[in-house]
Amino acid sequence: MARDPDCLFCGIVAGERPAAVVLDEADVVAFLDIRPLFKGHVLLVPRGHVGTLVDLPAALRDPFLDAAQRLSRAMTDVLGAQGSFVAMNNVVSQSVPHLHLHVVPRTKGDGLRGFFWPRTRYADDAEMAGYAGRLASGTTTG
């Protein structure tokens, strides 16, 4: 898979940039975030340059998600966290334009409160059903 010479994460994957690597496999690499929400906050990236989740090749979906599951499990089994927060931005709020999944250790009372954006409401059940129908029509394959 191609590498972007200007991409920070491609540089980390290639060993040209420093990082505390926690997982180094054929398809994926994970390393500690240098500005963690909590100690142990990991970023999981595809080895090759992939911009967003939409761009992730089908052949990498299982290895990527498998690694995410194992990292999430390590948060509890190894770090002693009660759970984990798993998140990914696509374009908006994506600080590095290379697909990366955040896996963050969580413990009740750790101070992280819900999502980082305001919530909204649907006007009524009809509006909710309209959004559900539109999204369902956009998720069909073939």
N, C-alpha and C positions, 0 to 999 in steps of 0.2 A: 504494500500500500504506500502511496506517495507521502512525502514529507514536505512541509512548508518551512523553508529555511528562515523565515521571519517569525515563526510561531514559537512562543516561549515554551509551550508544552512539548512541541516536537523536539526542541533543544534538550529538554529534560529527558525525554524518552531516548534520545541519541546519546545521552551521557555528556553532552556539551555544556549543560547548565546544572548547577548543584541542586540536589533534592534529597530528602530523606525518603528513599524508596521503601515501600512496605510490601509490594507485590510486583513481580517482573515476570511476565509470561509471554507466550508467543503472540497473543492478540491484544493484551491489555497491560497497562502499567498503573500502579497506584502509589501515591506519595503524599506526605503530610502537607497540608495547606500551610503556607508561611504566615498567614493571618487567620489562625483558627478561631472558630466560634468557641470551641473548648479544646483542650489538649487531646490529641488523637484524631482530630478532624482530618479526613482523608479525601483526596481527589482521585477519582478513577477515570482514566482516559484510554481511548483506543490507541494502539501503538502507532498506527498510521494517522495522517491528518484527516479528520472528519469534522466538519463544521458544527453540525447540530444533530439532534436525534433523528430528524427527518432524513439526514444524509447517511446514517449508519447502515452499512450494507447488511442484508439479511443474514449472511454467514457470520456476522459478528454479534448479532443480537444475543444468542445464547451464551457465548463466552463472556460478553459484557455483563449480562444479568447474573450469571453464575458467580462472577467475581464480586459483584455488588452484594449478593447474598452472603458470600463468605466474609466480606469485610463487615457487613452488618452484624453477623454472628460474632465476629471477633470483638466488636465493641462491648458485648456482654460477657463473652467467655474469657477474654484476655484483659480488657480494661476494667471490668466490673461495673460497666454502665448498666442501667436498667433497660435501656432500649437504644434506638438510634433514630436520627432524623436523616432521611434520604431525599435529596432534591437535585433538580437540574434546571438550568435556564436555557432557553433557546433564543438567541439573538438579543432580546431585551434583557438587560441586567447580566448578560454573559460577558464577564470581564476579560476573558481570553477566548478568542473565536476558534476554539478547539473543543469539541464535545467533552464535557467533564461532569461527573456525577459526584456530588458531595455526600459523604457518609460521616455523620457527626454523632459522637457518643452523647446520650441523653440520660439524665437522672432527674427524677421528680424534684422540683424546687431549684433547678439549675439556673433559672432566670430567663430562659428562652421562652418567650410567650407567643404561642400560636404562629400564624403566618406573619410575614413582614409587610403586608399590604392591607389596606382597608377592605372590609367585606361589603357586599351589596346584597340586594334582595330582588327576586323576580316580582313583577307587578302582580302576577296571579298565576294560577296553574296553567292557564292557556299559554302564557308567555314562556313558562318553563318547558312545556310540551313542545313548543315551537323550536326552542334551542336544542332540545333533545333530538327532535326529528332532523333538523339541519345537520347536526353533528353526526348522527347515525348515517345519513346519506353520504357524508364525506369520508366515512371509514370503511366503505366496502372495497374489496379487492377485485382486481380483474377488470 
